[in-house]
Amino acid sequence: MGFSMVWVIDLLIHLAGLRPHTVALDDDTTVHCWISSSLLLPSSAIRSKEKKAKPLLLLIHGFGPRGMWQWSRQVWPLAARFDLVVPDLLFFGGSTTRSPIRSEAFQAAAIARLLDVLGIGPPHRASVSVAGTSYGGFVAYHVARALGPEWVERVVIASSDVLKGPDDDRALLERAGGARSIDELLLPRTTADLRRLARLAVYRLPRFVPEFIFRDMLRNLFSDNLEEKLELIKGVTIANKDDFHLTPLPQQVLIIWGEHDQIFPVAKAIELQK
């Protein structure tokens, strides 16, 4: 099998105090997530420690590797202040469904159901805060809008253009240089494809990254459920103004953006704030 950087980083993630957990939401849909160990206690034990319970924070990853990989740098500091739930979105990591629906609203409904089945959303807990990055920001918006302020107290939209339209996709392909479509860009099939995506997604990518690292990542992080992920890209409703209309959220909302973001330029953050 050989040495794998993915395996090493997975091992380090285990040390952050979160535990893997798989939940069957119904006969069709199963969601894999990482959650704080305290949330795996029996409900009676959780109630007995309510006064000591940390605020609950849901982290929703973007269109790329599975959840804990995308949040790997954040879970360590956040775990000290919050009880964390880091789900794999459907068709990422260990999450899957037999449903034909591919919208981000369906992803949000699965996450809402996950909280309910785990017994960690209202009325079990006072509220939850939701943070989503990139595609996960689309899902976080739908979670907040569907569940309302009674369930979701605060929302973080991180580098996620929920105002995205066809012109934004065309501009992204120009910045990418070489990709013929959004799905070709976001679903790399070769190490050259992955390098192109990395140059967009990572600020100041090291000038030299060994080829074996890209091969390892491509094999372990980007090769699963390609057909279903293509359907997810085509099923995004935010880009279709006939299906989606942005309305302000009633919750407190924090917008975080990368100054040098090449996927969603920072100017989109200003538009979103307005």
C-alpha positions as CSV (number, residue, x, y, z in Angstrom):
1,M,0.0,0.0,0.0
2,G,2.9,2.4,0.8
3,F,3.1,5.6,2.6
4,S,0.0,7.9,2.6
5,M,-0.1,11.5,3.7
6,V,-3.9,11.2,3.8
7,W,-3.6,8.4,6.3
8,V,-1.2,10.4,8.5
9,I,-3.5,13.4,8.5
10,D,-6.5,11.2,9.3
11,L,-4.6,10.0,12.3
12,L,-4.0,13.5,13.5
13,I,-7.6,14.3,13.1
14,H,-8.5,11.5,15.5
15,L,-6.4,13.3,18.2
16,A,-8.7,16.4,18.0
17,G,-11.1,14.8,20.4
18,L,-13.8,14.1,17.9
19,R,-15.2,10.7,17.1
20,P,-16.6,9.2,13.9
21,H,-20.2,8.3,13.9
22,T,-22.6,6.9,11.2
23,V,-26.3,7.5,11.4
24,A,-29.1,5.9,9.3
25,L,-31.6,8.7,8.8
26,D,-34.1,6.5,7.1
27,D,-34.1,3.5,4.7
28,D,-32.5,5.6,1.9
29,T,-30.0,8.0,3.6
30,T,-27.0,7.4,5.8
31,V,-24.8,10.3,7.1
32,H,-21.3,9.9,8.4
33,C,-20.1,12.6,10.8
34,W,-17.4,13.5,13.3
35,I,-18.7,14.8,16.6
36,S,-17.4,15.8,20.0
37,S,-17.1,12.8,22.4
38,S,-19.5,14.5,24.9
39,L,-22.3,14.4,22.4
40,L,-22.1,10.6,22.3
41,L,-23.1,10.3,25.9
42,P,-26.5,8.9,26.7
43,S,-29.2,11.6,26.7
44,S,-29.6,11.4,30.5
45,A,-25.9,12.1,30.9
46,I,-26.1,15.1,28.6
47,R,-29.0,16.5,30.6
48,S,-27.1,16.0,33.9
49,K,-24.3,18.1,32.4
50,E,-26.4,20.8,30.8
51,K,-24.9,23.6,32.8
52,K,-21.5,22.6,31.6
53,A,-22.4,22.0,28.0
54,K,-20.5,24.0,25.4
55,P,-22.3,25.8,22.6
56,L,-23.1,23.6,19.7
57,L,-21.4,24.4,16.3
58,L,-22.2,22.6,13.0
59,L,-19.4,22.8,10.4
60,I,-20.4,22.2,6.8
61,H,-17.6,21.5,4.3
62,G,-17.4,22.6,0.7
63,F,-17.1,20.8,-2.6
64,G,-13.8,18.9,-2.2
65,P,-12.6,16.4,0.4
66,R,-14.7,15.1,3.2
67,G,-15.7,17.2,6.1
68,M,-13.0,16.8,8.7
69,W,-10.3,17.3,6.0
70,Q,-11.7,20.6,5.0
71,W,-12.0,21.8,8.6
72,S,-8.9,20.1,9.9
73,R,-7.1,23.3,10.8
74,Q,-10.2,24.7,12.6
75,V,-11.4,21.7,14.7
76,W,-8.5,21.9,17.2
77,P,-9.1,25.5,18.4
78,L,-12.9,25.3,18.0
79,A,-13.2,22.1,20.0
80,A,-11.9,23.9,23.1
81,R,-14.9,26.3,22.9
82,F,-17.7,24.3,21.2
83,D,-19.3,20.9,20.9
84,L,-18.7,20.2,17.3
85,V,-20.7,18.3,14.6
86,V,-18.8,17.9,11.3
87,P,-20.9,15.9,8.8
88,D,-19.9,14.5,5.5
89,L,-22.3,15.9,3.0
90,L,-24.1,13.3,0.9
91,F,-21.8,11.5,-1.5
92,F,-18.7,12.7,0.4
93,G,-16.9,10.5,2.8
94,G,-19.2,7.9,4.2
95,S,-22.5,9.7,3.5
96,T,-24.9,8.4,0.8
97,T,-28.5,8.3,-0.3
98,R,-30.7,6.4,-2.7
99,S,-32.8,9.5,-3.2
100,P,-32.5,11.0,-6.7
101,I,-32.7,14.6,-5.3
102,R,-29.4,16.4,-5.6
103,S,-30.1,20.0,-4.4
104,E,-28.3,21.8,-1.6
105,A,-31.7,22.1,0.1
106,F,-31.9,18.3,0.3
107,Q,-28.4,18.2,1.8
108,A,-29.7,20.7,4.4
109,A,-32.7,18.6,5.2
110,A,-30.4,15.6,5.8
111,I,-28.3,17.6,8.2
112,A,-31.4,18.8,10.1
113,R,-32.6,15.2,10.4
114,L,-29.1,14.2,11.6
115,L,-29.3,16.7,14.5
116,D,-32.7,15.4,15.4
117,V,-31.7,11.7,15.3
118,L,-28.6,12.4,17.3
119,G,-30.8,14.2,19.9
120,I,-28.6,17.3,19.9
121,G,-30.8,19.9,18.3
122,P,-33.7,21.7,19.9
123,P,-35.6,20.8,22.1
124,H,-32.6,18.8,23.4
125,R,-30.3,21.8,23.2
126,A,-31.1,25.5,23.3
127,S,-29.8,26.2,19.8
128,V,-27.1,25.5,17.3
129,S,-24.8,27.7,15.2
130,V,-24.0,26.8,11.7
131,A,-20.8,27.6,9.6
132,G,-20.5,26.6,6.0
133,T,-17.7,27.2,3.5
134,S,-18.0,27.3,-0.3
135,Y,-20.7,24.8,-1.3
136,G,-21.2,24.2,2.4
137,G,-22.2,27.8,2.7
138,F,-25.1,27.1,0.2
139,V,-26.1,24.3,2.5
140,A,-25.7,26.3,5.7
141,Y,-28.0,29.0,4.2
142,H,-30.7,26.5,3.6
143,V,-30.3,24.9,7.0
144,A,-30.7,28.3,8.7
145,R,-33.7,29.3,6.5
146,A,-35.4,25.9,6.9
147,L,-35.0,25.6,10.6
148,G,-35.4,29.2,11.5
149,P,-34.0,31.2,14.5
150,E,-35.7,28.8,17.0
151,W,-33.1,26.1,16.0
152,V,-30.3,28.1,14.4
153,E,-29.0,31.1,16.4
154,R,-26.0,32.2,14.4
155,V,-24.8,31.6,10.9
156,V,-21.3,31.9,9.4
157,I,-21.0,32.1,5.6
158,A,-17.3,31.6,4.7
159,S,-16.1,32.3,1.1
160,S,-19.5,31.1,-0.3
161,D,-21.2,33.0,-3.0
162,V,-24.9,32.4,-2.5
163,L,-25.5,35.1,-5.1
164,K,-23.7,33.0,-7.7
165,G,-24.9,33.0,-11.3
166,P,-23.7,31.9,-14.8
167,D,-21.4,34.9,-15.2
168,D,-19.6,33.9,-12.1
169,D,-19.0,30.4,-13.4
170,R,-17.6,31.8,-16.7
171,A,-15.3,34.1,-14.8
172,L,-14.1,31.3,-12.7
173,L,-13.2,29.2,-15.7
174,E,-11.2,32.1,-17.1
175,R,-9.2,32.3,-13.9
176,A,-8.7,28.6,-13.9
177,G,-7.2,28.6,-17.4
178,G,-7.8,25.3,-19.2
179,A,-10.9,23.8,-17.6
180,R,-13.8,23.5,-20.1
181,S,-16.5,23.3,-17.4
182,I,-17.1,23.8,-13.7
183,D,-17.5,20.0,-13.1
184,E,-14.1,19.4,-14.9
185,L,-12.5,21.9,-12.6
186,L,-14.1,20.7,-9.3
187,L,-13.9,17.0,-10.1
188,P,-10.2,16.4,-11.0
189,R,-9.5,13.1,-12.7
190,T,-5.7,13.5,-13.1
191,T,-2.9,15.0,-11.0
192,A,-2.7,17.8,-13.5
193,D,-6.4,18.6,-12.9
194,L,-5.8,18.5,-9.2
195,R,-2.8,20.9,-9.4
196,R,-4.9,23.3,-11.4
197,L,-7.6,23.2,-8.7
198,A,-5.0,23.6,-6.0
199,R,-3.5,26.7,-7.6
200,L,-7.0,28.3,-7.4
201,A,-8.0,27.0,-3.9
202,V,-4.7,27.5,-2.0
203,Y,-3.1,30.9,-1.5
204,R,0.6,30.8,-2.1
205,L,0.7,27.1,-3.0
206,P,4.3,25.9,-2.5
207,R,6.3,26.1,-5.8
208,F,7.1,22.4,-5.6
209,V,4.7,19.7,-4.5
210,P,5.8,16.1,-5.2
211,E,3.7,14.3,-7.6
212,F,3.1,11.4,-5.2
213,I,1.2,13.7,-2.8
214,F,-1.2,14.7,-5.6
215,R,-1.6,11.0,-6.6
216,D,-2.3,10.1,-2.9
217,M,-4.9,12.8,-2.6
218,L,-6.5,12.1,-5.9
219,R,-6.8,8.4,-5.0
220,N,-8.0,8.8,-1.4
221,L,-10.0,12.1,-1.5
222,F,-11.3,12.8,-5.0
223,S,-12.0,9.4,-6.7
224,D,-15.3,8.3,-5.0
225,N,-18.9,9.0,-6.2
226,L,-17.8,11.0,-9.3
227,E,-21.1,10.5,-11.1
228,E,-23.2,11.6,-8.0
229,K,-21.0,14.6,-7.4
230,L,-21.5,15.6,-11.0
231,E,-25.2,15.5,-10.4
232,L,-24.7,17.6,-7.3
233,I,-23.0,20.3,-9.4
234,K,-25.8,20.2,-11.9
235,G,-28.4,20.2,-9.1
236,V,-27.3,23.4,-7.4
237,T,-30.4,25.7,-7.2
238,I,-28.6,28.8,-6.1
239,A,-27.3,29.5,-9.6
240,N,-30.9,29.1,-11.0
241,K,-32.8,32.2,-10.3
242,D,-36.1,30.5,-11.3
243,D,-35.6,28.0,-8.5
244,F,-33.9,30.1,-5.8
245,H,-34.5,33.6,-4.4
246,L,-32.1,34.9,-1.8
247,T,-33.8,36.4,1.2
248,P,-32.1,37.9,4.3
249,L,-31.7,35.4,7.2
250,P,-33.3,36.4,10.5
251,Q,-30.3,35.0,12.4
252,Q,-27.1,36.8,13.3
253,V,-24.9,36.3,10.2
254,L,-21.1,36.6,10.0
255,I,-19.5,36.7,6.6
256,I,-15.8,35.5,6.4
257,W,-13.9,35.7,3.1
258,G,-10.4,35.2,1.8
259,E,-8.9,38.4,0.6
260,H,-7.1,36.5,-2.2
261,D,-10.0,34.0,-2.9
262,Q,-9.8,33.0,-6.6
263,I,-12.9,30.8,-6.6
264,F,-15.3,33.4,-5.2
265,P,-13.6,36.8,-5.3
266,V,-13.9,39.0,-2.2
267,A,-16.0,41.5,-4.1
268,K,-18.8,38.9,-3.9
269,A,-18.7,39.2,-0.1
270,I,-19.6,42.9,-0.4
271,E,-22.5,42.1,-2.6
272,L,-23.7,39.4,-0.2
273,Q,-23.4,41.8,2.7
274,K,-25.7,44.3,0.9
